Amino acid sequence: MNMANCLTLSRIFLIFPVLYFISDQSFISNWIALILFIFAGITDHLDGYIARKTKTTSSLGALLDLIADKLLICVTIIYLLSFTDQHDLIIPAMVIVSRELIVSSFRQFLAESLGNNPIKVSFIAKSKTTVQITALSFLIVSPNFDEVFYELTVTLFWVAAYISVHSLYEYIKVYRNLIK
């Protein structure tokens, strides 16, 4: 197993301690969860960079990266919203999770139909992931701050949802031409 795939797998395994520390809801636990979550988010950019630089890109690595990304974002969102009363985040969270599932389904369909996924990850999709990780990072530590910080967190979630929809639209335009 190469270095890039090890980083990708670490992102999957980091989900468990992140959720553990989030569930404690103490001041220090929120900060530990944040540090672990940010490290997991950084590995999202680092694993691809290392794979390209060392020429160790592979189908397995691409699949693991896709799974790790979706798990990190979706599991964390669902978990955070499952034990809180943050109703103002439900709609953007549903938009974000739905987009992740739809795009993954399209990718799987193309892989089965064409034998591969010819769609490269776009700049808007990479930006979407960065904004999602930022919004989730704010949400992880929001219990440690006041109402203004929480409102900023809600705004970031809505921005992430908007970018998710925009990214989905861009993918659908490309997929539509390939599926014909």
C-alpha positions in Angstrom: 0.0 0.0 0.0 1.4 3.4 -1.0 1.6 6.6 1.1 -1.3 8.2 -0.6 -3.7 5.3 0.1 -2.5 5.2 3.7 -3.4 8.8 4.1 -6.8 8.2 2.5 -7.4 5.3 4.9 -6.3 7.4 7.9 -9.1 9.8 6.9 -11.7 7.0 7.2 -10.2 5.9 10.6 -10.1 9.4 11.9 -13.9 9.6 11.7 -14.3 7.4 14.8 -12.2 9.5 17.2 -13.7 12.7 15.8 -17.2 11.4 16.6 -16.1 10.2 20.0 -14.8 13.6 21.0 -17.7 15.4 19.5 -20.1 13.3 21.6 -18.5 14.4 24.8 -19.4 18.0 24.2 -16.9 19.4 26.6 -14.8 22.4 25.8 -11.5 20.5 25.4 -13.2 17.5 23.6 -14.6 19.9 21.0 -11.1 21.3 20.3 -9.6 17.8 20.0 -12.4 16.8 17.6 -11.7 19.9 15.6 -8.0 19.2 15.3 -8.6 15.6 14.2 -11.3 16.7 11.8 -9.0 19.4 10.2 -6.2 16.9 9.9 -8.6 14.5 8.2 -9.6 17.3 5.8 -6.0 18.1 5.0 -5.4 14.5 4.1 -8.1 14.9 1.4 -5.8 17.4 -0.4 -2.6 15.7 0.5 -3.3 12.2 -0.6 -4.1 13.2 -4.2 -1.1 15.5 -4.3 1.2 12.7 -3.1 -0.3 10.2 -5.5 0.3 12.5 -8.5 3.8 13.5 -7.5 4.9 9.9 -6.8 3.0 8.6 -9.8 1.1 6.1 -7.6 -2.4 7.0 -8.7 -4.7 4.0 -9.0 -8.3 3.0 -9.3 -8.2 1.7 -5.8 -6.9 5.0 -4.6 -9.5 7.0 -6.4 -12.3 4.8 -5.0 -10.9 5.0 -1.4 -10.6 8.8 -1.8 -14.2 9.0 -2.9 -15.5 6.8 -0.1 -13.3 8.6 2.5 -14.6 12.1 1.4 -18.2 11.0 1.5 -17.9 9.3 4.8 -16.0 12.2 6.5 -18.6 14.8 5.4 -21.8 12.8 5.5 -21.2 10.8 8.7 -20.0 13.9 10.6 -23.0 16.0 9.5 -25.5 13.3 10.3 -23.9 12.5 13.6 -23.7 16.2 14.7 -27.3 16.9 13.8 -28.6 13.6 15.3 -28.1 14.7 18.9 -28.7 18.4 18.8 -31.7 20.6 18.3 -30.1 22.6 15.5 -33.2 22.6 13.2 -31.9 25.5 11.1 -29.1 23.2 9.7 -31.4 20.4 8.6 -32.2 21.7 5.1 -28.6 22.6 4.2 -27.4 19.3 5.7 -29.9 17.4 3.6 -28.8 19.3 0.5 -25.2 18.5 1.1 -25.7 14.8 1.9 -28.1 14.4 -1.1 -25.6 16.0 -3.5 -22.9 13.6 -2.3 -25.1 10.6 -2.8 -26.3 11.7 -6.3 -22.8 12.5 -7.6 -21.5 9.2 -6.2 -24.4 7.3 -7.9 -23.6 9.0 -11.2 -19.9 8.1 -10.9 -20.8 4.5 -10.2 -23.2 4.4 -13.1 -20.5 5.8 -15.5 -17.9 3.4 -14.1 -20.3 0.4 -14.8 -21.4 1.8 -18.2 -18.1 3.1 -19.6 -15.7 1.0 -17.6 -14.3 4.2 -16.0 -15.3 7.6 -14.8 -14.0 10.1 -17.4 -15.1 13.1 -15.3 -12.3 14.9 -13.5 -12.9 16.6 -10.2 -13.7 20.3 -10.9 -12.4 23.3 -9.1 -16.0 24.0 -7.8 -16.1 20.5 -6.4 -12.8 20.9 -4.6 -14.0 24.3 -3.3 -17.3 22.7 -2.1 -15.3 20.2 -0.1 -13.2 22.9 1.5 -16.3 25.0 2.4 -18.0 21.9 3.8 -15.0 21.1 6.0 -14.9 24.7 7.2 -18.6 24.7 8.0 -18.3 21.4 9.9 -15.2 22.7 11.7 -17.2 25.7 12.9 -20.1 23.5 14.0 -17.8 21.2 16.0 -16.6 24.0 18.2 -19.8 26.2 18.1 -20.8 25.0 21.6 -17.7 26.8 22.9 -18.8 30.2 21.5 -21.7 32.6 21.5 -24.8 33.0 19.3 -23.0 35.2 16.8 -20.5 32.4 16.1 -23.3 29.9 15.7 -25.1 32.2 13.2 -21.8 32.4 11.2 -21.8 28.6 11.3 -25.3 28.5 9.9 -24.4 30.9 7.2 -21.4 28.8 6.3 -23.6 25.7 6.1 -26.0 27.5 3.7 -23.0 28.6 1.6 -21.8 25.0 1.5 -25.2 23.8 0.5 -25.4 26.4 -2.3 -21.9 25.4 -3.6 -23.0 21.8 -3.4 -26.1 22.5 -5.6 -23.9 24.5 -8.0 -21.4 21.7 -8.2 -24.2 19.1 -8.7 -25.6 21.2 -11.6 -22.1 21.3 -13.2 -21.8 17.5 -12.9 -25.2 16.9 -14.3 -24.4 19.0 -17.4 -21.3 16.9 -18.0 -23.0 13.6 -17.1 -26.0 14.3 -19.4 -23.7 14.5 -22.4 -22.0 11.2 -21.5 -25.1 9.2 -20.8 -26.8 10.0 -24.1 
